[in-house]
Structures are given as C-alpha cells and as structure tokens.
Amino acid sequence: MARHERNQRWQRTLRALIYVVIVVVLMILMILFFLVKNLENIQKNKTQEPKNAVEAKMPDKDV
C-alpha cells in the first residue's frame, strides 16, 4: 500500500512538472511571436516615408 501511495505521489509530481514546462514553453513562444511581429513593424515603418513629411516643390522659373 505504501508503494502505491509513493507511485501516486510521483505521478502527480511528474504531471505537475510537465504542465509547468508546457506553460513556460507556450509563454516563451508567445513572447517570441510578439517580438518578431514588433520588429517586422519597426522595419516596415523605417522603409516607408514618414506620414508628416512635407513635399516641397520649387516653382518653375520662366526666363
């Protein structure tokens, strides 16, 4: 009977450890996903012209 209780305790501990590892891995994947998405947005914004850029044209001179 004592052996059975030890096995049950070991299985519960192992199951809890597996759940913790799964949660940690999922959190790391979420963080990496958001970082990559954020870096892509930063790179895309660098290549575009700023929205507040003013386009100045010189008037044509008739000489």
C-alpha positions as CSV (number, residue, x, y, z in Angstrom):
1,M,0.0,0.0,0.0
2,A,2.8,2.4,0.8
3,R,4.4,1.7,-2.5
4,H,1.2,2.5,-4.3
5,E,1.0,5.9,-2.5
6,R,4.6,6.7,-3.4
7,N,3.9,5.9,-7.0
8,Q,0.7,8.1,-7.0
9,R,2.7,11.0,-5.5
10,W,5.5,10.6,-8.0
11,Q,2.9,10.5,-10.9
12,R,1.2,13.7,-9.6
13,T,4.5,15.4,-9.2
14,L,5.6,14.4,-12.7
15,R,2.3,15.5,-14.2
16,A,2.5,18.9,-12.5
17,L,6.1,19.3,-13.7
18,I,5.0,18.5,-17.3
19,Y,2.2,21.1,-17.1
20,V,4.7,23.7,-15.8
21,V,7.1,23.0,-18.6
22,I,4.3,23.3,-21.2
23,V,3.1,26.6,-19.8
24,V,6.7,28.0,-19.8
25,V,7.3,26.9,-23.4
26,L,4.0,28.5,-24.5
27,M,4.8,31.7,-22.8
28,I,8.3,31.8,-24.4
29,L,6.7,31.2,-27.8
30,M,4.2,34.0,-27.3
31,I,6.9,36.4,-26.3
32,L,9.0,35.5,-29.3
33,F,6.0,35.8,-31.6
34,F,5.2,39.3,-30.3
35,L,8.9,40.4,-30.5
36,V,9.2,39.2,-34.1
37,K,5.9,40.9,-35.0
38,N,7.1,44.1,-33.4
39,L,10.4,44.0,-35.2
40,E,8.7,43.5,-38.5
41,N,6.5,46.5,-37.9
42,I,9.6,48.6,-37.0
43,Q,11.4,47.5,-40.2
44,K,8.3,48.2,-42.3
45,N,8.0,51.7,-40.8
46,K,11.6,52.5,-41.5
47,T,11.2,51.8,-45.2
48,Q,8.1,54.0,-45.5
49,E,8.2,57.7,-45.7
50,P,7.1,59.4,-42.5
51,K,3.4,60.4,-42.6
52,N,4.2,64.0,-41.6
53,A,6.8,64.5,-44.3
54,V,6.1,67.7,-46.4
55,E,6.8,67.6,-50.1
56,A,8.2,71.0,-51.2
57,K,8.2,71.8,-54.9
58,M,10.2,74.7,-56.3
59,P,8.2,76.9,-58.6
60,D,9.1,76.8,-62.3
61,K,11.1,79.8,-63.5
62,D,10.2,81.3,-66.8
63,V,13.3,83.0,-68.1
